[in-house]
Amino acid sequence: MIMNNMRPLILLSNDDGVRAKGLNELIDMLSPLGDILVMAPDSARSGAACSITSVIPLYYDIVEKRPGVRICACSGTPSDCVKLALEKEAVRRPDVVVSGINHGDNASVSVHYSGTMGAAFEGCMKGIPSVGFSLCDFAADADFSFAAPFVRAIVKRVLKTGLPAGVCLNVNIPKVKEDGCKGVRVCRMARGTWSSEWTEAGHPRGKEYFWLTGDFTNMEPECEDTDMWALAHGYVSVTPVAIDMTAYPAMSGLKDLELL
């Protein structure tokens, strides 16, 4: 892969698959900022979180090459894609890992299930500044155009200043008209939960099966410092997320276990 060493190297992935509109819009948005290496799943891997493939071999194909852009499709998960790209395709260490743009939000607890954020977490664990972008629109033909200025500005900022070690960004973009977005809010993830998660159906041969669906409940809708509030009020939400999941405040209350 011939790259201009004077330009940043931007590694892209997603969980909607290499042909998803959100990813291809992201390529166009970020191409002016640097050379683009894409390693994305060959089909949708939504909900893959940080999962990796360990029981079957992986493969990937180069599906497109043009000046400053190389696109690969991988048989694995988003995390697999980042691992494989770093070891087998990247000619040098990427300056940033960017995942998305996801079709549908990954706010609140959805960050734990998200393959989009799984790719960002993988980059972060490798010590590379990483960002996951999601749009609050599940449509295959969603309009990403109004998101471009925010995406470019956030990636430019990360390229310039980096991020704290062990921290990546979960960025969610509201579904609004171009002039309807009120700006950016740096905020925490809302407390929430999913319920009624399965739709049951009958198989013609008598065996029941289930589709994952679900209803989300925001448990603190009035709190103005959360990602869900920001999105509901027309703001882009930027939530810093830590790889270290240690619940430090709880440690002192568990010290008695050391006496067992």
Contacts in CASP RR format, 6 or more apart in sequence:
PFRMAT RR
TARGET T0000
AUTHOR 0000-0000-0000
METHOD contacts of the structure
MODEL  1
MIMNNMRPLILLSNDDGVRAKGLNELIDMLSPLGDILVMAPDSARSGAAC
SITSVIPLYYDIVEKRPGVRICACSGTPSDCVKLALEKEAVRRPDVVVSG
INHGDNASVSVHYSGTMGAAFEGCMKGIPSVGFSLCDFAADADFSFAAPF
VRAIVKRVLKTGLPAGVCLNVNIPKVKEDGCKGVRVCRMARGTWSSEWTE
AGHPRGKEYFWLTGDFTNMEPECEDTDMWALAHGYVSVTPVAIDMTAYPA
MSGLKDLELL
1 37 0 8 1.000
1 65 0 8 1.000
1 70 0 8 1.000
1 89 0 8 1.000
1 91 0 8 1.000
2 68 0 8 1.000
3 9 0 8 1.000
3 35 0 8 1.000
3 68 0 8 1.000
3 91 0 8 1.000
3 92 0 8 1.000
4 34 0 8 1.000
4 35 0 8 1.000
4 68 0 8 1.000
5 92 0 8 1.000
7 33 0 8 1.000
7 34 0 8 1.000
7 35 0 8 1.000
8 33 0 8 1.000
8 34 0 8 1.000
8 35 0 8 1.000
8 95 0 8 1.000
8 96 0 8 1.000
8 159 0 8 1.000
9 34 0 8 1.000
9 35 0 8 1.000
9 37 0 8 1.000
9 90 0 8 1.000
9 91 0 8 1.000
9 92 0 8 1.000
9 93 0 8 1.000
9 94 0 8 1.000
9 95 0 8 1.000
10 30 0 8 1.000
10 33 0 8 1.000
10 34 0 8 1.000
10 35 0 8 1.000
10 36 0 8 1.000
10 37 0 8 1.000
10 94 0 8 1.000
10 95 0 8 1.000
10 96 0 8 1.000
10 98 0 8 1.000
10 155 0 8 1.000
11 37 0 8 1.000
11 38 0 8 1.000
11 39 0 8 1.000
11 82 0 8 1.000
11 85 0 8 1.000
11 86 0 8 1.000
11 90 0 8 1.000
11 94 0 8 1.000
11 96 0 8 1.000
11 97 0 8 1.000
11 98 0 8 1.000
11 123 0 8 1.000
11 128 0 8 1.000
12 23 0 8 1.000
12 26 0 8 1.000
12 27 0 8 1.000
12 30 0 8 1.000
12 36 0 8 1.000
12 37 0 8 1.000
12 38 0 8 1.000
12 39 0 8 1.000
12 40 0 8 1.000
12 97 0 8 1.000
12 98 0 8 1.000
12 99 0 8 1.000
12 100 0 8 1.000
13 38 0 8 1.000
13 39 0 8 1.000
13 40 0 8 1.000
13 41 0 8 1.000
13 78 0 8 1.000
13 81 0 8 1.000
13 82 0 8 1.000
13 85 0 8 1.000
13 97 0 8 1.000
13 99 0 8 1.000
13 100 0 8 1.000
13 119 0 8 1.000
14 20 0 8 1.000
14 22 0 8 1.000
14 23 0 8 1.000
14 26 0 8 1.000
14 40 0 8 1.000
14 41 0 8 1.000
14 78 0 8 1.000
14 99 0 8 1.000
14 100 0 8 1.000
14 101 0 8 1.000
14 102 0 8 1.000
14 116 0 8 1.000
14 119 0 8 1.000
15 41 0 8 1.000
15 44 0 8 1.000
15 45 0 8 1.000
15 46 0 8 1.000
15 47 0 8 1.000
15 48 0 8 1.000
15 77 0 8 1.000
15 78 0 8 1.000
15 99 0 8 1.000
15 100 0 8 1.000
15 102 0 8 1.000
15 114 0 8 1.000
15 115 0 8 1.000
15 116 0 8 1.000
15 118 0 8 1.000
15 119 0 8 1.000
16 22 0 8 1.000
16 23 0 8 1.000
16 44 0 8 1.000
16 46 0 8 1.000
16 100 0 8 1.000
16 102 0 8 1.000
16 103 0 8 1.000
16 116 0 8 1.000
17 23 0 8 1.000
17 40 0 8 1.000
17 41 0 8 1.000
17 42 0 8 1.000
17 43 0 8 1.000
17 44 0 8 1.000
17 45 0 8 1.000
17 73 0 8 1.000
18 38 0 8 1.000
18 40 0 8 1.000
18 41 0 8 1.000
18 42 0 8 1.000
18 63 0 8 1.000
18 71 0 8 1.000
18 72 0 8 1.000
18 73 0 8 1.000
20 40 0 8 1.000
20 44 0 8 1.000
20 103 0 8 1.000
20 140 0 8 1.000
21 103 0 8 1.000
21 140 0 8 1.000
21 141 0 8 1.000
21 142 0 8 1.000
21 144 0 8 1.000
22 100 0 8 1.000
22 101 0 8 1.000
22 102 0 8 1.000
22 103 0 8 1.000
22 135 0 8 1.000
22 142 0 8 1.000
22 144 0 8 1.000
23 38 0 8 1.000
23 40 0 8 1.000
23 100 0 8 1.000
23 101 0 8 1.000
25 101 0 8 1.000
25 144 0 8 1.000
25 145 0 8 1.000
25 148 0 8 1.000
26 98 0 8 1.000
26 100 0 8 1.000
26 101 0 8 1.000
26 133 0 8 1.000
26 144 0 8 1.000
26 151 0 8 1.000
27 36 0 8 1.000
27 38 0 8 1.000
27 69 0 8 1.000
27 71 0 8 1.000
29 147 0 8 1.000
29 148 0 8 1.000
29 151 0 8 1.000
29 152 0 8 1.000
30 36 0 8 1.000
30 98 0 8 1.000
30 151 0 8 1.000
30 152 0 8 1.000
30 155 0 8 1.000
31 68 0 8 1.000
31 69 0 8 1.000
32 152 0 8 1.000
33 152 0 8 1.000
33 155 0 8 1.000
33 156 0 8 1.000
33 159 0 8 1.000
34 68 0 8 1.000
35 68 0 8 1.000
35 69 0 8 1.000
36 68 0 8 1.000
36 69 0 8 1.000
36 70 0 8 1.000
37 70 0 8 1.000
37 72 0 8 1.000
37 85 0 8 1.000
37 89 0 8 1.000
37 90 0 8 1.000
37 94 0 8 1.000
38 69 0 8 1.000
38 70 0 8 1.000
38 71 0 8 1.000
38 72 0 8 1.000
39 60 0 8 1.000
39 72 0 8 1.000
39 74 0 8 1.000
39 81 0 8 1.000
39 82 0 8 1.000
39 84 0 8 1.000
39 85 0 8 1.000
39 89 0 8 1.000
40 71 0 8 1.000
40 72 0 8 1.000
40 73 0 8 1.000
40 74 0 8 1.000
40 78 0 8 1.000
40 81 0 8 1.000
41 73 0 8 1.000
41 74 0 8 1.000
41 75 0 8 1.000
41 76 0 8 1.000
41 77 0 8 1.000
41 78 0 8 1.000
41 81 0 8 1.000
42 61 0 8 1.000
42 73 0 8 1.000
42 74 0 8 1.000
42 75 0 8 1.000
42 76 0 8 1.000
45 76 0 8 1.000
45 77 0 8 1.000
45 78 0 8 1.000
45 115 0 8 1.000
46 115 0 8 1.000
47 113 0 8 1.000
47 114 0 8 1.000
47 115 0 8 1.000
48 77 0 8 1.000
48 78 0 8 1.000
48 79 0 8 1.000
48 115 0 8 1.000
48 118 0 8 1.000
49 112 0 8 1.000
49 113 0 8 1.000
49 114 0 8 1.000
49 115 0 8 1.000
49 117 0 8 1.000
49 118 0 8 1.000
50 79 0 8 1.000
50 115 0 8 1.000
50 118 0 8 1.000
50 121 0 8 1.000
50 122 0 8 1.000
51 77 0 8 1.000
51 79 0 8 1.000
52 77 0 8 1.000
52 79 0 8 1.000
52 80 0 8 1.000
52 83 0 8 1.000
53 75 0 8 1.000
53 76 0 8 1.000
53 77 0 8 1.000
53 80 0 8 1.000
58 74 0 8 1.000
58 75 0 8 1.000
58 76 0 8 1.000
58 80 0 8 1.000
58 84 0 8 1.000
59 74 0 8 1.000
59 75 0 8 1.000
60 72 0 8 1.000
60 73 0 8 1.000
60 74 0 8 1.000
60 75 0 8 1.000
60 84 0 8 1.000
60 88 0 8 1.000
61 72 0 8 1.000
61 73 0 8 1.000
62 70 0 8 1.000
62 71 0 8 1.000
62 72 0 8 1.000
63 71 0 8 1.000
63 72 0 8 1.000
63 73 0 8 1.000
64 70 0 8 1.000
64 71 0 8 1.000
65 71 0 8 1.000
70 89 0 8 1.000
72 85 0 8 1.000
72 89 0 8 1.000
74 80 0 8 1.000
74 81 0 8 1.000
74 84 0 8 1.000
77 115 0 8 1.000
78 99 0 8 1.000
78 115 0 8 1.000
78 116 0 8 1.000
78 118 0 8 1.000
78 119 0 8 1.000
78 122 0 8 1.000
79 115 0 8 1.000
79 118 0 8 1.000
79 119 0 8 1.000
79 121 0 8 1.000
79 122 0 8 1.000
81 119 0 8 1.000
82 97 0 8 1.000
82 119 0 8 1.000
82 122 0 8 1.000
82 123 0 8 1.000
82 126 0 8 1.000
83 122 0 8 1.000
86 93 0 8 1.000
86 94 0 8 1.000
86 123 0 8 1.000
86 126 0 8 1.000
93 128 0 8 1.000
94 128 0 8 1.000
95 128 0 8 1.000
95 129 0 8 1.000
95 159 0 8 1.000
96 128 0 8 1.000
96 129 0 8 1.000
96 130 0 8 1.000
96 131 0 8 1.000
96 155 0 8 1.000
96 158 0 8 1.000
96 159 0 8 1.000
97 119 0 8 1.000
97 120 0 8 1.000
97 122 0 8 1.000
97 123 0 8 1.000
97 124 0 8 1.000
97 126 0 8 1.000
97 128 0 8 1.000
97 129 0 8 1.000
97 130 0 8 1.000
97 131 0 8 1.000
98 120 0 8 1.000
98 130 0 8 1.000
98 131 0 8 1.000
98 132 0 8 1.000
98 133 0 8 1.000
98 155 0 8 1.000
99 115 0 8 1.000
99 116 0 8 1.000
99 117 0 8 1.000
99 118 0 8 1.000
99 119 0 8 1.000
99 120 0 8 1.000
99 130 0 8 1.000
99 131 0 8 1.000
99 132 0 8 1.000
99 133 0 8 1.000
100 116 0 8 1.000
100 119 0 8 1.000
100 132 0 8 1.000
100 133 0 8 1.000
100 134 0 8 1.000
101 133 0 8 1.000
101 134 0 8 1.000
101 135 0 8 1.000
101 144 0 8 1.000
101 147 0 8 1.000
101 151 0 8 1.000
101 173 0 8 1.000
102 114 0 8 1.000
102 116 0 8 1.000
102 132 0 8 1.000
102 133 0 8 1.000
102 134 0 8 1.000
102 135 0 8 1.000
103 135 0 8 1.000
103 137 0 8 1.000
103 138 0 8 1.000
103 139 0 8 1.000
103 140 0 8 1.000
103 142 0 8 1.000
104 134 0 8 1.000
104 135 0 8 1.000
104 136 0 8 1.000
104 137 0 8 1.000
104 138 0 8 1.000
105 134 0 8 1.000
105 135 0 8 1.000
105 136 0 8 1.000
105 172 0 8 1.000
105 231 0 8 1.000
106 114 0 8 1.000
106 116 0 8 1.000
106 117 0 8 1.000
106 132 0 8 1.000
106 134 0 8 1.000
106 170 0 8 1.000
106 172 0 8 1.000
107 134 0 8 1.000
107 170 0 8 1.000
107 172 0 8 1.000
107 189 0 8 1.000
107 190 0 8 1.000
107 227 0 8 1.000
107 228 0 8 1.000
107 231 0 8 1.000
107 237 0 8 1.000
107 239 0 8 1.000
108 189 0 8 1.000
108 190 0 8 1.000
108 191 0 8 1.000
108 192 0 8 1.000
108 216 0 8 1.000
108 218 0 8 1.000
108 226 0 8 1.000
108 227 0 8 1.000
108 228 0 8 1.000
109 189 0 8 1.000
109 191 0 8 1.000
109 192 0 8 1.000
109 193 0 8 1.000
109 194 0 8 1.000
110 216 0 8 1.000
111 117 0 8 1.000
111 170 0 8 1.000
111 189 0 8 1.000
111 239 0 8 1.000
111 241 0 8 1.000
114 134 0 8 1.000
116 132 0 8 1.000
116 133 0 8 1.000
116 134 0 8 1.000
117 132 0 8 1.000
117 168 0 8 1.000
117 170 0 8 1.000
117 241 0 8 1.000
119 130 0 8 1.000
119 132 0 8 1.000
120 130 0 8 1.000
120 131 0 8 1.000
120 132 0 8 1.000
120 168 0 8 1.000
120 169 0 8 1.000
120 170 0 8 1.000
121 130 0 8 1.000
121 168 0 8 1.000
121 241 0 8 1.000
121 243 0 8 1.000
122 130 0 8 1.000
123 130 0 8 1.000
123 168 0 8 1.000
124 130 0 8 1.000
124 163 0 8 1.000
124 166 0 8 1.000
124 167 0 8 1.000
124 168 0 8 1.000
124 243 0 8 1.000
125 166 0 8 1.000
125 243 0 8 1.000
127 165 0 8 1.000
127 166 0 8 1.000
129 158 0 8 1.000
129 159 0 8 1.000
129 162 0 8 1.000
129 163 0 8 1.000
129 168 0 8 1.000
130 163 0 8 1.000
130 168 0 8 1.000
130 169 0 8 1.000
131 154 0 8 1.000
131 155 0 8 1.000
131 158 0 8 1.000
131 168 0 8 1.000
131 169 0 8 1.000
131 171 0 8 1.000
132 168 0 8 1.000
132 169 0 8 1.000
132 170 0 8 1.000
132 171 0 8 1.000
133 147 0 8 1.000
133 151 0 8 1.000
133 171 0 8 1.000
133 172 0 8 1.000
133 173 0 8 1.000
134 170 0 8 1.000
134 171 0 8 1.000
134 172 0 8 1.000
134 173 0 8 1.000
135 142 0 8 1.000
135 144 0 8 1.000
135 147 0 8 1.000
135 172 0 8 1.000
135 173 0 8 1.000
135 175 0 8 1.000
136 172 0 8 1.000
136 173 0 8 1.000
136 174 0 8 1.000
136 175 0 8 1.000
136 231 0 8 1.000
137 143 0 8 1.000
137 175 0 8 1.000
142 175 0 8 1.000
145 178 0 8 1.000
146 176 0 8 1.000
146 177 0 8 1.000
146 178 0 8 1.000
146 181 0 8 1.000
147 173 0 8 1.000
150 171 0 8 1.000
150 173 0 8 1.000
150 181 0 8 1.000
150 183 0 8 1.000
150 184 0 8 1.000
150 236 0 8 1.000
151 171 0 8 1.000
154 169 0 8 1.000
154 171 0 8 1.000
154 238 0 8 1.000
158 169 0 8 1.000
163 169 0 8 1.000
163 240 0 8 1.000
164 240 0 8 1.000
166 242 0 8 1.000
166 243 0 8 1.000
166 244 0 8 1.000
167 240 0 8 1.000
167 241 0 8 1.000
167 242 0 8 1.000
167 243 0 8 1.000
168 240 0 8 1.000
168 241 0 8 1.000
168 243 0 8 1.000
169 238 0 8 1.000
169 239 0 8 1.000
169 240 0 8 1.000
169 241 0 8 1.000
170 189 0 8 1.000
170 227 0 8 1.000
170 237 0 8 1.000
170 238 0 8 1.000
170 239 0 8 1.000
170 240 0 8 1.000
170 241 0 8 1.000
171 236 0 8 1.000
171 237 0 8 1.000
171 238 0 8 1.000
171 239 0 8 1.000
172 227 0 8 1.000
172 230 0 8 1.000
172 231 0 8 1.000
172 236 0 8 1.000
172 237 0 8 1.000
172 239 0 8 1.000
173 181 0 8 1.000
173 236 0 8 1.000
174 181 0 8 1.000
174 230 0 8 1.000
174 231 0 8 1.000
174 232 0 8 1.000
174 234 0 8 1.000
174 235 0 8 1.000
174 236 0 8 1.000
176 234 0 8 1.000
180 234 0 8 1.000
181 234 0 8 1.000
181 235 0 8 1.000
181 236 0 8 1.000
182 233 0 8 1.000
182 234 0 8 1.000
182 235 0 8 1.000
183 234 0 8 1.000
183 235 0 8 1.000
183 236 0 8 1.000
184 235 0 8 1.000
184 236 0 8 1.000
184 237 0 8 1.000
184 238 0 8 1.000
185 227 0 8 1.000
185 230 0 8 1.000
185 235 0 8 1.000
185 236 0 8 1.000
185 237 0 8 1.000
185 238 0 8 1.000
186 238 0 8 1.000
186 239 0 8 1.000
186 240 0 8 1.000
187 225 0 8 1.000
187 226 0 8 1.000
187 227 0 8 1.000
187 229 0 8 1.000
187 230 0 8 1.000
187 237 0 8 1.000
187 238 0 8 1.000
187 239 0 8 1.000
188 225 0 8 1.000
188 226 0 8 1.000
188 227 0 8 1.000
188 239 0 8 1.000
189 226 0 8 1.000
189 227 0 8 1.000
189 239 0 8 1.000
189 241 0 8 1.000
190 218 0 8 1.000
190 219 0 8 1.000
190 220 0 8 1.000
190 223 0 8 1.000
190 226 0 8 1.000
190 227 0 8 1.000
190 228 0 8 1.000
190 229 0 8 1.000
191 218 0 8 1.000
191 219 0 8 1.000
191 220 0 8 1.000
191 226 0 8 1.000
192 216 0 8 1.000
192 217 0 8 1.000
192 218 0 8 1.000
192 219 0 8 1.000
192 220 0 8 1.000
193 216 0 8 1.000
193 217 0 8 1.000
193 219 0 8 1.000
194 214 0 8 1.000
194 215 0 8 1.000
194 216 0 8 1.000
194 217 0 8 1.000
195 214 0 8 1.000
195 215 0 8 1.000
195 217 0 8 1.000
196 213 0 8 1.000
196 214 0 8 1.000
196 215 0 8 1.000
197 212 0 8 1.000
197 213 0 8 1.000
197 214 0 8 1.000
198 210 0 8 1.000
198 211 0 8 1.000
198 212 0 8 1.000
198 213 0 8 1.000
198 214 0 8 1.000
199 210 0 8 1.000
199 211 0 8 1.000
199 213 0 8 1.000
200 208 0 8 1.000
200 209 0 8 1.000
200 210 0 8 1.000
201 208 0 8 1.000
201 209 0 8 1.000
201 210 0 8 1.000
201 211 0 8 1.000
202 208 0 8 1.000
202 209 0 8 1.000
203 209 0 8 1.000
218 226 0 8 1.000
218 228 0 8 1.000
220 226 0 8 1.000
221 228 0 8 1.000
221 229 0 8 1.000
221 232 0 8 1.000
222 229 0 8 1.000
223 229 0 8 1.000
227 237 0 8 1.000
227 239 0 8 1.000
230 236 0 8 1.000
230 237 0 8 1.000
231 237 0 8 1.000
END
